[in-house]
Amino acid sequence: MGARIRQARLRIKPEISQFDLAGRLAARGVDLDRPTITRIENGKRFLRDYEIKAFAKALKVSVAWLFGER
């Protein structure tokens, strides 16, 4: 899932940084810093269900897309 998060983050125009993504998540009540987002994108940290939902909304993708579904 981390690779999909990175892919979604970089395909937004203009691309958003991990720091900016952390801000978008904070606005949705999920407090993750940039190093944590790096670990998520590298597959070294798993996500909780509410975090997955917040990532999907912040990146304007569906939860299903984050799981690799179409």
PDB file as gemmi writes it, atoms N, CA and C in Angstrom:
CRYST1    1.000    1.000    1.000  90.00  90.00  90.00 P 1                      
ATOM      1  N   MET A   1       0.812  -1.185   0.000  1.00  0.00           N  
ATOM      2  CA  MET A   1       0.000   0.000   0.000  1.00  0.00           C  
ATOM      3  C   MET A   1       0.864   1.261   0.000  1.00  0.00           C  
ATOM      4  N   GLY A   2       2.016   1.196   0.613  1.00  0.00           N  
ATOM      5  CA  GLY A   2       2.892   2.362   0.663  1.00  0.00           C  
ATOM      6  C   GLY A   2       3.274   2.867  -0.713  1.00  0.00           C  
ATOM      7  N   ALA A   3       3.538   1.942  -1.628  1.00  0.00           N  
ATOM      8  CA  ALA A   3       3.901   2.344  -2.994  1.00  0.00           C  
ATOM      9  C   ALA A   3       2.738   3.059  -3.667  1.00  0.00           C  
ATOM     10  N   ARG A   4       1.514   2.619  -3.403  1.00  0.00           N  
ATOM     11  CA  ARG A   4       0.333   3.276  -3.991  1.00  0.00           C  
ATOM     12  C   ARG A   4       0.161   4.682  -3.411  1.00  0.00           C  
ATOM     13  N   ILE A   5       0.450   4.841  -2.124  1.00  0.00           N  
ATOM     14  CA  ILE A   5       0.369   6.167  -1.511  1.00  0.00           C  
ATOM     15  C   ILE A   5       1.374   7.099  -2.171  1.00  0.00           C  
ATOM     16  N   ARG A   6       2.595   6.615  -2.356  1.00  0.00           N  
ATOM     17  CA  ARG A   6       3.625   7.439  -3.006  1.00  0.00           C  
ATOM     18  C   ARG A   6       3.201   7.780  -4.432  1.00  0.00           C  
ATOM     19  N   GLN A   7       2.691   6.800  -5.151  1.00  0.00           N  
ATOM     20  CA  GLN A   7       2.255   7.013  -6.528  1.00  0.00           C  
ATOM     21  C   GLN A   7       1.159   8.081  -6.583  1.00  0.00           C  
ATOM     22  N   ALA A   8       0.193   8.001  -5.704  1.00  0.00           N  
ATOM     23  CA  ALA A   8      -0.894   8.981  -5.687  1.00  0.00           C  
ATOM     24  C   ALA A   8      -0.367  10.359  -5.323  1.00  0.00           C  
ATOM     25  N   ARG A   9       0.545  10.431  -4.374  1.00  0.00           N  
ATOM     26  CA  ARG A   9       1.112  11.710  -3.944  1.00  0.00           C  
ATOM     27  C   ARG A   9       1.852  12.397  -5.078  1.00  0.00           C  
ATOM     28  N   LEU A  10       2.573  11.614  -5.873  1.00  0.00           N  
ATOM     29  CA  LEU A  10       3.376  12.186  -6.944  1.00  0.00           C  
ATOM     30  C   LEU A  10       2.586  12.467  -8.219  1.00  0.00           C  
ATOM     31  N   ARG A  11       1.414  11.877  -8.364  1.00  0.00           N  
ATOM     32  CA  ARG A  11       0.652  12.123  -9.584  1.00  0.00           C  
ATOM     33  C   ARG A  11      -0.271  13.340  -9.465  1.00  0.00           C  
ATOM     34  N   ILE A  12      -0.458  13.827  -8.240  1.00  0.00           N  
ATOM     35  CA  ILE A  12      -1.216  15.062  -8.057  1.00  0.00           C  
ATOM     36  C   ILE A  12      -0.404  16.203  -8.667  1.00  0.00           C  
ATOM     37  N   LYS A  13      -1.062  17.064  -9.390  1.00  0.00           N  
ATOM     38  CA  LYS A  13      -0.367  18.198 -10.014  1.00  0.00           C  
ATOM     39  C   LYS A  13      -0.815  19.488  -9.363  1.00  0.00           C  
ATOM     40  N   PRO A  14       0.086  20.284  -8.819  1.00  0.00           N  
ATOM     41  CA  PRO A  14       1.501  19.947  -8.658  1.00  0.00           C  
ATOM     42  C   PRO A  14       1.680  18.873  -7.581  1.00  0.00           C  
ATOM     43  N   GLU A  15       2.776  18.127  -7.710  1.00  0.00           N  
ATOM     44  CA  GLU A  15       3.062  17.067  -6.746  1.00  0.00           C  
ATOM     45  C   GLU A  15       3.075  17.653  -5.336  1.00  0.00           C  
ATOM     46  N   ILE A  16       2.663  16.842  -4.375  1.00  0.00           N  
ATOM     47  CA  ILE A  16       2.731  17.304  -2.990  1.00  0.00           C  
ATOM     48  C   ILE A  16       3.849  16.553  -2.276  1.00  0.00           C  
ATOM     49  N   SER A  17       4.498  17.264  -1.391  1.00  0.00           N  
ATOM     50  CA  SER A  17       5.592  16.656  -0.629  1.00  0.00           C  
ATOM     51  C   SER A  17       5.024  15.824   0.517  1.00  0.00           C  
ATOM     52  N   GLN A  18       5.872  15.048   1.130  1.00  0.00           N  
ATOM     53  CA  GLN A  18       5.455  14.285   2.294  1.00  0.00           C  
ATOM     54  C   GLN A  18       5.059  15.236   3.423  1.00  0.00           C  
ATOM     55  N   PHE A  19       5.753  16.346   3.530  1.00  0.00           N  
ATOM     56  CA  PHE A  19       5.421  17.347   4.545  1.00  0.00           C  
ATOM     57  C   PHE A  19       4.014  17.900   4.302  1.00  0.00           C  
ATOM     58  N   ASP A  20       3.707  18.223   3.038  1.00  0.00           N  
ATOM     59  CA  ASP A  20       2.372  18.720   2.699  1.00  0.00           C  
ATOM     60  C   ASP A  20       1.307  17.657   2.967  1.00  0.00           C  
ATOM     61  N   LEU A  21       1.618  16.411   2.655  1.00  0.00           N  
ATOM     62  CA  LEU A  21       0.686  15.323   2.915  1.00  0.00           C  
ATOM     63  C   LEU A  21       0.428  15.196   4.416  1.00  0.00           C  
ATOM     64  N   ALA A  22       1.464  15.349   5.216  1.00  0.00           N  
ATOM     65  CA  ALA A  22       1.300  15.316   6.673  1.00  0.00           C  
ATOM     66  C   ALA A  22       0.324  16.403   7.118  1.00  0.00           C  
ATOM     67  N   GLY A  23       0.403  17.578   6.499  1.00  0.00           N  
ATOM     68  CA  GLY A  23      -0.523  18.664   6.819  1.00  0.00           C  
ATOM     69  C   GLY A  23      -1.952  18.321   6.437  1.00  0.00           C  
ATOM     70  N   ARG A  24      -2.125  17.717   5.262  1.00  0.00           N  
ATOM     71  CA  ARG A  24      -3.472  17.311   4.826  1.00  0.00           C  
ATOM     72  C   ARG A  24      -4.055  16.271   5.772  1.00  0.00           C  
ATOM     73  N   LEU A  25      -3.206  15.351   6.232  1.00  0.00           N  
ATOM     74  CA  LEU A  25      -3.673  14.323   7.167  1.00  0.00           C  
ATOM     75  C   LEU A  25      -4.027  14.949   8.519  1.00  0.00           C  
ATOM     76  N   ALA A  26      -3.205  15.892   8.968  1.00  0.00           N  
ATOM     77  CA  ALA A  26      -3.472  16.561  10.243  1.00  0.00           C  
ATOM     78  C   ALA A  26      -4.815  17.283  10.201  1.00  0.00           C  
ATOM     79  N   ALA A  27      -5.147  17.860   9.040  1.00  0.00           N  
ATOM     80  CA  ALA A  27      -6.437  18.540   8.890  1.00  0.00           C  
ATOM     81  C   ALA A  27      -7.597  17.555   9.025  1.00  0.00           C  
ATOM     82  N   ARG A  28      -7.316  16.275   8.823  1.00  0.00           N  
ATOM     83  CA  ARG A  28      -8.334  15.225   8.955  1.00  0.00           C  
ATOM     84  C   ARG A  28      -8.210  14.480  10.280  1.00  0.00           C  
ATOM     85  N   GLY A  29      -7.405  15.019  11.195  1.00  0.00           N  
ATOM     86  CA  GLY A  29      -7.296  14.445  12.527  1.00  0.00           C  
ATOM     87  C   GLY A  29      -6.311  13.308  12.669  1.00  0.00           C  
ATOM     88  N   VAL A  30      -5.453  13.115  11.661  1.00  0.00           N  
ATOM     89  CA  VAL A  30      -4.454  12.031  11.712  1.00  0.00           C  
ATOM     90  C   VAL A  30      -3.078  12.680  11.787  1.00  0.00           C  
ATOM     91  N   ASP A  31      -2.421  12.512  12.917  1.00  0.00           N  
ATOM     92  CA  ASP A  31      -1.144  13.172  13.166  1.00  0.00           C  
ATOM     93  C   ASP A  31       0.025  12.245  12.827  1.00  0.00           C  
ATOM     94  N   LEU A  32       0.534  12.377  11.610  1.00  0.00           N  
ATOM     95  CA  LEU A  32       1.704  11.617  11.160  1.00  0.00           C  
ATOM     96  C   LEU A  32       2.735  12.607  10.651  1.00  0.00           C  
ATOM     97  N   ASP A  33       3.989  12.434  11.057  1.00  0.00           N  
ATOM     98  CA  ASP A  33       5.032  13.342  10.577  1.00  0.00           C  
ATOM     99  C   ASP A  33       5.672  12.799   9.301  1.00  0.00           C  
ATOM    100  N   ARG A  34       6.536  13.597   8.698  1.00  0.00           N  
ATOM    101  CA  ARG A  34       7.157  13.229   7.432  1.00  0.00           C  
ATOM    102  C   ARG A  34       7.960  11.932   7.523  1.00  0.00           C  
ATOM    103  N   PRO A  35       8.774  11.734   8.571  1.00  0.00           N  
ATOM    104  CA  PRO A  35       9.499  10.456   8.659  1.00  0.00           C  
ATOM    105  C   PRO A  35       8.576   9.239   8.729  1.00  0.00           C  
ATOM    106  N   THR A  36       7.432   9.390   9.366  1.00  0.00           N  
ATOM    107  CA  THR A  36       6.475   8.283   9.436  1.00  0.00           C  
ATOM    108  C   THR A  36       5.898   8.002   8.060  1.00  0.00           C  
ATOM    109  N   ILE A  37       5.601   9.053   7.303  1.00  0.00           N  
ATOM    110  CA  ILE A  37       5.092   8.868   5.941  1.00  0.00           C  
ATOM    111  C   ILE A  37       6.150   8.181   5.077  1.00  0.00           C  
ATOM    112  N   THR A  38       7.414   8.512   5.273  1.00  0.00           N  
ATOM    113  CA  THR A  38       8.497   7.841   4.550  1.00  0.00           C  
ATOM    114  C   THR A  38       8.487   6.345   4.860  1.00  0.00           C  
ATOM    115  N   ARG A  39       8.355   5.992   6.140  1.00  0.00           N  
ATOM    116  CA  ARG A  39       8.318   4.577   6.523  1.00  0.00           C  
ATOM    117  C   ARG A  39       7.106   3.873   5.921  1.00  0.00           C  
ATOM    118  N   ILE A  40       5.975   4.561   5.871  1.00  0.00           N  
ATOM    119  CA  ILE A  40       4.770   3.979   5.261  1.00  0.00           C  
ATOM    120  C   ILE A  40       5.017   3.724   3.785  1.00  0.00           C  
ATOM    121  N   GLU A  41       5.553   4.731   3.080  1.00  0.00           N  
ATOM    122  CA  GLU A  41       5.803   4.590   1.644  1.00  0.00           C  
ATOM    123  C   GLU A  41       6.825   3.503   1.350  1.00  0.00           C  
ATOM    124  N   ASN A  42       7.741   3.267   2.267  1.00  0.00           N  
ATOM    125  CA  ASN A  42       8.761   2.227   2.091  1.00  0.00           C  
ATOM    126  C   ASN A  42       8.321   0.868   2.608  1.00  0.00           C  
ATOM    127  N   GLY A  43       7.083   0.770   3.080  1.00  0.00           N  
ATOM    128  CA  GLY A  43       6.553  -0.507   3.556  1.00  0.00           C  
ATOM    129  C   GLY A  43       7.079  -0.947   4.906  1.00  0.00           C  
ATOM    130  N   LYS A  44       7.604  -0.007   5.697  1.00  0.00           N  
ATOM    131  CA  LYS A  44       8.170  -0.348   6.997  1.00  0.00           C  
ATOM    132  C   LYS A  44       7.233  -0.020   8.155  1.00  0.00           C  
ATOM    133  N   ARG A  45       6.080   0.538   7.819  1.00  0.00           N  
ATOM    134  CA  ARG A  45       5.068   0.806   8.844  1.00  0.00           C  
ATOM    135  C   ARG A  45       3.706   0.502   8.246  1.00  0.00           C  
ATOM    136  N   PHE A  46       2.912  -0.221   9.001  1.00  0.00           N  
ATOM    137  CA  PHE A  46       1.563  -0.551   8.553  1.00  0.00           C  
ATOM    138  C   PHE A  46       0.603   0.550   8.966  1.00  0.00           C  
ATOM    139  N   LEU A  47      -0.547   0.576   8.296  1.00  0.00           N  
ATOM    140  CA  LEU A  47      -1.547   1.604   8.547  1.00  0.00           C  
ATOM    141  C   LEU A  47      -2.736   1.045   9.313  1.00  0.00           C  
ATOM    142  N   ARG A  48      -3.312   1.886  10.115  1.00  0.00           N  
ATOM    143  CA  ARG A  48      -4.568   1.556  10.794  1.00  0.00           C  
ATOM    144  C   ARG A  48      -5.707   1.900   9.847  1.00  0.00           C  
ATOM    145  N   ASP A  49      -6.877   1.357  10.104  1.00  0.00           N  
ATOM    146  CA  ASP A  49      -8.006   1.572   9.198  1.00  0.00           C  
ATOM    147  C   ASP A  49      -8.355   3.039   9.036  1.00  0.00           C  
ATOM    148  N   TYR A  50      -8.384   3.806  10.117  1.00  0.00           N  
ATOM    149  CA  TYR A  50      -8.728   5.216  10.011  1.00  0.00           C  
ATOM    150  C   TYR A  50      -7.654   6.010   9.256  1.00  0.00           C  
ATOM    151  N   GLU A  51      -6.407   5.549   9.331  1.00  0.00           N  
ATOM    152  CA  GLU A  51      -5.338   6.218   8.587  1.00  0.00           C  
ATOM    153  C   GLU A  51      -5.495   5.977   7.093  1.00  0.00           C  
ATOM    154  N   ILE A  52      -5.877   4.776   6.708  1.00  0.00           N  
ATOM    155  CA  ILE A  52      -6.085   4.451   5.296  1.00  0.00           C  
ATOM    156  C   ILE A  52      -7.163   5.361   4.715  1.00  0.00           C  
ATOM    157  N   LYS A  53      -8.243   5.509   5.442  1.00  0.00           N  
ATOM    158  CA  LYS A  53      -9.339   6.369   4.990  1.00  0.00           C  
ATOM    159  C   LYS A  53      -8.867   7.822   4.846  1.00  0.00           C  
ATOM    160  N   ALA A  54      -8.084   8.307   5.797  1.00  0.00           N  
ATOM    161  CA  ALA A  54      -7.573   9.679   5.737  1.00  0.00           C  
ATOM    162  C   ALA A  54      -6.623   9.859   4.558  1.00  0.00           C  
ATOM    163  N   PHE A  55      -5.754   8.880   4.307  1.00  0.00           N  
ATOM    164  CA  PHE A  55      -4.856   8.958   3.155  1.00  0.00           C  
ATOM    165  C   PHE A  55      -5.663   9.022   1.866  1.00  0.00           C  
ATOM    166  N   ALA A  56      -6.671   8.185   1.745  1.00  0.00           N  
ATOM    167  CA  ALA A  56      -7.492   8.173   0.533  1.00  0.00           C  
ATOM    168  C   ALA A  56      -8.129   9.542   0.296  1.00  0.00           C  
ATOM    169  N   LYS A  57      -8.688  10.127   1.340  1.00  0.00           N  
ATOM    170  CA  LYS A  57      -9.323  11.442   1.184  1.00  0.00           C  
ATOM    171  C   LYS A  57      -8.297  12.521   0.872  1.00  0.00           C  
ATOM    172  N   ALA A  58      -7.165  12.495   1.569  1.00  0.00           N  
ATOM    173  CA  ALA A  58      -6.134  13.517   1.361  1.00  0.00           C  
ATOM    174  C   ALA A  58      -5.545  13.452  -0.048  1.00  0.00           C  
ATOM    175  N   LEU A  59      -5.477  12.239  -0.599  1.00  0.00           N  
ATOM    176  CA  LEU A  59      -4.889  12.049  -1.925  1.00  0.00           C  
ATOM    177  C   LEU A  59      -5.940  11.982  -3.038  1.00  0.00           C  
ATOM    178  N   LYS A  60      -7.209  12.070  -2.657  1.00  0.00           N  
ATOM    179  CA  LYS A  60      -8.326  12.061  -3.610  1.00  0.00           C  
ATOM    180  C   LYS A  60      -8.353  10.787  -4.463  1.00  0.00           C  
ATOM    181  N   VAL A  61      -8.183   9.673  -3.759  1.00  0.00           N  
ATOM    182  CA  VAL A  61      -8.306   8.350  -4.387  1.00  0.00           C  
ATOM    183  C   VAL A  61      -9.224   7.518  -3.509  1.00  0.00           C  
ATOM    184  N   SER A  62      -9.656   6.388  -4.017  1.00  0.00           N  
ATOM    185  CA  SER A  62     -10.509   5.519  -3.214  1.00  0.00           C  
ATOM    186  C   SER A  62      -9.650   4.591  -2.351  1.00  0.00           C  
ATOM    187  N   VAL A  63     -10.264   4.101  -1.295  1.00  0.00           N  
ATOM    188  CA  VAL A  63      -9.590   3.116  -0.452  1.00  0.00           C  
ATOM    189  C   VAL A  63      -9.276   1.877  -1.286  1.00  0.00           C  
ATOM    190  N   ALA A  64     -10.202   1.492  -2.147  1.00  0.00           N  
ATOM    191  CA  ALA A  64      -9.987   0.325  -3.013  1.00  0.00           C  
ATOM    192  C   ALA A  64      -8.752   0.527  -3.883  1.00  0.00           C  
ATOM    193  N   TRP A  65      -8.570   1.734  -4.413  1.00  0.00           N  
ATOM    194  CA  TRP A  65      -7.391   2.012  -5.251  1.00  0.00           C  
ATOM    195  C   TRP A  65      -6.116   1.837  -4.439  1.00  0.00           C  
ATOM    196  N   LEU A  66      -6.121   2.300  -3.206  1.00  0.00           N  
ATOM    197  CA  LEU A  66      -4.927   2.144  -2.364  1.00  0.00           C  
ATOM    198  C   LEU A  66      -4.588   0.676  -2.147  1.00  0.00           C  
ATOM    199  N   PHE A  67      -5.594  -0.178  -2.159  1.00  0.00           N  
ATOM    200  CA  PHE A  67      -5.368  -1.619  -2.014  1.00  0.00           C  
ATOM    201  C   PHE A  67      -5.056  -2.296  -3.345  1.00  0.00           C  
ATOM    202  N   GLY A  68      -4.955  -1.524  -4.405  1.00  0.00           N  
ATOM    203  CA  GLY A  68      -4.594  -2.088  -5.707  1.00  0.00           C  
ATOM    204  C   GLY A  68      -5.753  -2.555  -6.534  1.00  0.00           C  
ATOM    205  N   GLU A  69      -6.968  -2.251  -6.093  1.00  0.00           N  
ATOM    206  CA  GLU A  69      -8.148  -2.630  -6.863  1.00  0.00           C  
ATOM    207  C   GLU A  69      -8.506  -1.516  -7.835  1.00  0.00           C  
ATOM    208  N   ARG A  70      -9.284  -1.850  -8.831  1.00  0.00           N  
ATOM    209  CA  ARG A  70      -9.661  -0.827  -9.823  1.00  0.00           C  
ATOM    210  C   ARG A  70     -10.977  -0.218  -9.539  1.00  0.00           C  
TER     211      ARG A  70                                                      
END                                                                             
